[in-house]
Amino acid sequence: VLRDDFRQPPGDVVVAAGEPAVLECVPPRGHPEPSVSWKKNGVRLSDKDEHLTIRGGKLMVASTRKSDAGVYVCVATNVVGERDSEPAELVVF
């Protein structure tokens, strides 16, 4: 089972360059419990990127760079399939 509705979709975030940014996402209910990954501008983010931390649905950027700006989507995945959240924009000024 994988529901359609995200319990908490990510919201837009505006930060100054160098500041931390956090995008939060609580995936839809599902069985088995869905895992969360993220896409930026349509491209799946790697959790190997040391600049980013993905933990329990949160995408954390310790020190934002201009290049981090873009449109982020939270992706919930389990054996049934995957669901994309509404997009959230990260603005870095």
ChimeraX attribute file (.defattr): number of C-alpha atoms within 10 A of each C-alpha:
attribute: neighborCount
match mode: 1-to-1
recipient: residues
	/A:1	14
	/A:2	20
	/A:3	16
	/A:4	15
	/A:5	14
	/A:6	19
	/A:7	13
	/A:8	14
	/A:9	22
	/A:10	24
	/A:11	17
	/A:12	15
	/A:13	14
	/A:14	14
	/A:15	17
	/A:16	14
	/A:17	17
	/A:18	14
	/A:19	13
	/A:20	13
	/A:21	22
	/A:22	19
	/A:23	22
	/A:24	20
	/A:25	24
	/A:26	20
	/A:27	29
	/A:28	22
	/A:29	16
	/A:30	17
	/A:31	12
	/A:32	12
	/A:33	15
	/A:34	23
	/A:35	15
	/A:36	22
	/A:37	23
	/A:38	24
	/A:39	16
	/A:40	18
	/A:41	14
	/A:42	12
	/A:43	10
	/A:44	14
	/A:45	16
	/A:46	13
	/A:47	14
	/A:48	9
	/A:49	9
	/A:50	9
	/A:51	13
	/A:52	19
	/A:53	16
	/A:54	20
	/A:55	12
	/A:56	13
	/A:57	21
	/A:58	18
	/A:59	23
	/A:60	17
	/A:61	19
	/A:62	15
	/A:63	15
	/A:64	22
	/A:65	17
	/A:66	13
	/A:67	9
	/A:68	18
	/A:69	19
	/A:70	15
	/A:71	16
	/A:72	26
	/A:73	25
	/A:74	29
	/A:75	23
	/A:76	27
	/A:77	20
	/A:78	16
	/A:79	12
	/A:80	13
	/A:81	10
	/A:82	15
	/A:83	21
	/A:84	19
	/A:85	22
	/A:86	14
	/A:87	19
	/A:88	19
	/A:89	18
	/A:90	22
	/A:91	19
	/A:92	19
	/A:93	12
